[in-house]
Amino acid sequence: MDDFPVAPLLPDAVLARRQALPLKPAPVWLEGRTVRLAPLDPAHDTPALFALTNGQSVRLGPRAIDAYDADALIWRYMNSGPYPDAETMAANLAGWCAVADVLCLCVFDQTTGTPVGSASFMSNHPAHLKIELGSIWYSPLAQGTAANSEATYLMLRHAFDLGYRRVEWKCNALNARSRRAALRLGFQFEGIQDAHFIAKGRSRDTAWFRVLDKEWPDVRARLEQTLYGDDAPGPGDVSAAR
């Protein structure tokens, strides 16, 4: 028995994909049936995002919510927020959009065209063909709808279409809602990294989840059945990069 095993070399075609992927994910517009995703424009998108996430009563089409605790429902496990005003939120989002390995997307409700949240491609490592879906947050008016499920499906589909081998989901280990969502969406739990970093002056332990390219066909089929039933989209039906 070999005491010093080594993994086999990856095919040349897989290794070559690393050269085609930029450090900063290229802008993309993703169209679904419940949501559409577009690169976040802090100046344009922030006023509506702030209005739907600042804790004040608000209405979106037939949906409405009375005044609520924005920290508890949205921001508690995020690295920033809640924000005192739209200007502070816009400045923070502009800084996030400028990070070298991040593509921040705004999530729009298809029915009303209103921004309801944000999700990002982040922690991008083209050399290792892995990327993370993170910094995900939604207005309470979008929570409990299909918005996060379809946005995650669209982003997973785009990442694997680009040739990534691994898509990660990380969250504060105390964030039970995010952990349940990751499992429901088909991510596999990998463990807890203790004292991963410090956020808002508190030590954060991080729960790690992932979907691998070999797992994606089954995950995709389950998500499409959940989202669309027997009317699942075909190739090119739900996403379009510009």
C-alpha positions as CSV (number, residue, x, y, z in Angstrom):
1,M,0.0,0.0,0.0
2,D,1.3,3.4,-1.0
3,D,1.9,5.5,2.2
4,F,2.1,8.7,0.2
5,P,-0.8,8.7,-2.2
6,V,-1.4,11.5,-4.7
7,A,-4.5,12.6,-6.5
8,P,-4.6,12.1,-10.2
9,L,-3.9,15.1,-12.5
10,L,-7.0,16.9,-13.7
11,P,-7.7,16.9,-17.4
12,D,-6.1,19.6,-19.5
13,A,-9.5,21.0,-20.4
14,V,-10.4,21.5,-16.7
15,L,-7.1,23.2,-15.9
16,A,-7.4,25.5,-18.9
17,R,-10.7,26.9,-17.6
18,R,-8.8,28.7,-14.9
19,Q,-7.3,31.0,-17.5
20,A,-10.7,32.1,-18.8
21,L,-12.1,33.2,-15.5
22,P,-11.2,36.7,-14.2
23,L,-10.6,37.5,-10.6
24,K,-13.6,39.9,-10.5
25,P,-16.5,38.0,-11.9
26,A,-17.8,39.5,-15.1
27,P,-21.1,41.4,-14.9
28,V,-24.1,39.3,-15.6
29,W,-27.9,39.8,-15.9
30,L,-29.9,36.7,-14.8
31,E,-33.6,36.5,-15.6
32,G,-35.9,34.2,-13.6
33,R,-39.7,34.0,-13.2
34,T,-39.9,35.4,-9.7
35,V,-36.7,37.6,-9.7
36,R,-34.2,39.0,-12.0
37,L,-30.6,39.8,-11.0
38,A,-28.4,42.7,-12.3
39,P,-25.1,44.2,-11.1
40,L,-26.0,46.4,-8.2
41,D,-25.8,50.2,-8.9
42,P,-25.5,51.8,-5.4
43,A,-26.6,55.2,-6.5
44,H,-29.7,53.9,-8.4
45,D,-30.7,50.9,-6.3
46,T,-30.1,52.0,-2.7
47,P,-33.1,54.3,-2.1
48,A,-35.5,51.4,-2.8
49,L,-33.4,48.9,-0.9
50,F,-33.1,51.1,2.1
51,A,-36.9,51.7,2.1
52,L,-37.5,48.0,2.2
53,T,-34.9,47.1,4.8
54,N,-34.8,49.9,7.4
55,G,-37.5,48.6,9.8
56,Q,-40.3,50.9,8.8
57,S,-43.7,49.7,7.6
58,V,-43.7,49.2,3.9
59,R,-45.8,47.7,1.1
60,L,-44.7,45.9,-2.1
61,G,-47.7,45.1,-4.4
62,P,-50.1,43.0,-2.3
63,R,-47.5,42.4,0.4
64,A,-47.1,44.6,3.4
65,I,-45.3,44.6,6.7
66,D,-45.7,46.8,9.8
67,A,-42.7,48.3,11.6
68,Y,-40.2,45.6,12.4
69,D,-36.7,45.0,14.0
70,A,-34.4,45.3,11.0
71,D,-31.4,44.1,12.9
72,A,-33.2,40.8,13.9
73,L,-34.8,40.1,10.6
74,I,-32.0,41.2,8.2
75,W,-28.7,42.5,9.5
76,R,-27.8,40.6,12.7
77,Y,-25.5,38.1,11.1
78,M,-24.2,40.4,8.3
79,N,-20.9,42.1,8.5
80,S,-22.6,45.5,8.2
81,G,-26.0,47.1,8.8
82,P,-28.4,48.1,9.9
83,Y,-27.9,51.5,8.3
84,P,-29.0,54.8,9.8
85,D,-29.8,56.3,6.3
86,A,-29.7,55.6,2.6
87,E,-26.5,57.5,2.1
88,T,-24.6,55.3,4.6
89,M,-26.0,52.2,3.0
90,A,-25.0,53.5,-0.5
91,A,-21.5,54.2,0.6
92,N,-21.1,50.7,2.1
93,L,-22.5,49.1,-1.0
94,A,-20.2,51.1,-3.3
95,G,-17.2,49.9,-1.3
96,W,-18.4,46.3,-1.5
97,C,-19.0,46.5,-5.2
98,A,-15.4,47.7,-5.7
99,V,-13.8,44.7,-4.0
100,A,-11.5,43.0,-6.4
101,D,-13.0,39.5,-6.2
102,V,-16.7,40.4,-5.8
103,L,-19.7,40.9,-8.1
104,C,-22.6,42.3,-6.1
105,L,-26.0,41.7,-7.7
106,C,-29.3,43.4,-6.9
107,V,-32.3,41.1,-6.7
108,F,-35.4,42.6,-8.3
109,D,-39.0,41.4,-7.8
110,Q,-40.2,40.5,-11.3
111,T,-43.8,41.6,-10.7
112,T,-43.1,45.1,-9.4
113,G,-39.6,45.7,-10.7
114,T,-38.6,46.7,-7.2
115,P,-35.2,45.9,-5.6
116,V,-35.8,43.5,-2.7
117,G,-32.3,42.3,-1.7
118,S,-28.8,41.5,-2.8
119,A,-26.6,38.5,-3.3
120,S,-22.9,38.4,-4.4
121,F,-20.4,36.2,-6.1
122,M,-17.5,36.6,-3.8
123,S,-14.3,35.0,-2.5
124,N,-13.5,34.1,-6.1
125,H,-10.5,31.8,-6.8
126,P,-10.3,31.2,-10.5
127,A,-7.0,29.3,-10.0
128,H,-8.9,26.7,-8.0
129,L,-12.2,27.0,-9.9
130,K,-14.2,27.9,-6.8
131,I,-16.4,30.8,-5.9
132,E,-18.8,31.7,-3.0
133,L,-22.4,32.9,-3.0
134,G,-22.6,35.2,-0.1
135,S,-23.5,38.6,1.4
136,I,-27.1,37.6,0.9
137,W,-29.9,39.7,2.4
138,Y,-33.5,40.3,1.6
139,S,-36.3,42.6,2.7
140,P,-38.8,40.8,5.0
141,L,-41.3,41.3,2.2
142,A,-39.2,38.9,0.1
143,Q,-38.3,36.5,2.8
144,G,-40.5,33.4,2.7
145,T,-41.1,33.8,-1.0
146,A,-39.3,32.0,-3.9
147,A,-36.9,35.0,-4.2
148,N,-33.9,33.5,-2.5
149,S,-34.4,30.0,-3.9
150,E,-34.6,31.3,-7.5
151,A,-31.8,33.8,-7.1
152,T,-29.6,31.0,-5.7
153,Y,-30.6,28.7,-8.5
154,L,-29.8,31.3,-11.1
155,M,-26.4,32.0,-9.6
156,L,-25.5,28.4,-9.2
157,R,-26.4,27.7,-12.8
158,H,-24.3,30.6,-14.0
159,A,-21.3,29.6,-11.9
160,F,-21.3,26.0,-13.1
161,D,-22.0,27.1,-16.7
162,L,-18.8,29.2,-16.4
163,G,-16.8,26.1,-15.4
164,Y,-16.4,26.4,-11.7
165,R,-16.0,23.1,-9.8
166,R,-17.0,24.2,-6.4
167,V,-19.6,26.8,-5.2
168,E,-19.5,27.7,-1.5
169,W,-22.0,29.1,1.0
170,K,-20.7,30.3,4.3
171,C,-22.7,31.9,7.2
172,N,-22.4,32.7,10.9
173,A,-22.7,29.4,12.7
174,L,-25.5,31.0,14.9
175,N,-27.5,31.9,11.8
176,A,-30.0,29.0,11.9
177,R,-32.1,30.4,9.0
178,S,-29.2,30.6,6.7
179,R,-28.0,27.1,7.6
180,R,-31.5,25.7,6.9
181,A,-31.6,27.6,3.6
182,A,-28.3,26.2,2.5
183,L,-29.4,22.6,3.1
184,R,-32.8,23.2,1.5
185,L,-31.1,24.6,-1.6
186,G,-28.9,21.5,-2.0
187,F,-25.6,22.6,-0.4
188,Q,-23.7,20.0,1.7
189,F,-22.6,20.9,5.2
190,E,-18.8,20.6,5.7
191,G,-18.3,21.8,9.2
192,I,-17.7,24.7,11.5
193,Q,-14.6,26.9,11.4
194,D,-14.2,28.3,14.9
195,A,-13.0,31.9,15.4
196,H,-13.1,32.4,11.6
197,F,-13.0,36.2,11.9
198,I,-14.3,39.1,14.0
199,A,-17.5,40.9,12.8
200,K,-19.1,43.9,14.6
201,G,-16.7,43.4,17.5
202,R,-17.8,39.7,18.0
203,S,-16.0,36.5,17.3
204,R,-17.7,34.6,14.4
205,D,-17.6,30.9,14.0
206,T,-18.5,30.1,10.4
207,A,-20.5,27.2,9.0
208,W,-19.3,26.0,5.6
209,F,-21.5,24.5,2.8
210,R,-20.8,23.6,-0.8
211,V,-22.1,22.2,-4.1
212,L,-19.6,20.5,-6.4
213,D,-19.9,20.3,-10.1
214,K,-20.5,16.5,-9.9
215,E,-23.4,17.2,-7.5
216,W,-24.9,20.0,-9.5
217,P,-27.1,18.0,-12.0
218,D,-29.0,16.4,-9.1
219,V,-29.2,19.7,-7.1
220,R,-30.3,21.5,-10.3
221,A,-33.1,19.0,-11.0
222,R,-34.4,19.3,-7.4
223,L,-34.4,23.1,-7.5
224,E,-36.1,23.2,-10.9
225,Q,-38.8,20.8,-9.7
226,T,-39.3,22.9,-6.6
227,L,-39.4,26.2,-8.4
228,Y,-41.1,25.3,-11.7
229,G,-42.6,21.8,-11.4
230,D,-43.0,20.2,-14.7
231,D,-42.5,23.5,-16.5
232,A,-38.8,23.6,-15.8
233,P,-36.8,25.9,-18.0
234,G,-34.7,24.7,-20.9
235,P,-31.2,25.8,-21.8
236,G,-31.0,29.6,-22.1
237,D,-34.6,30.1,-20.8
238,V,-33.7,31.8,-17.5
239,S,-30.3,33.4,-17.7
240,A,-28.7,35.8,-20.1
241,A,-25.2,37.3,-19.8
242,R,-24.7,40.6,-21.5
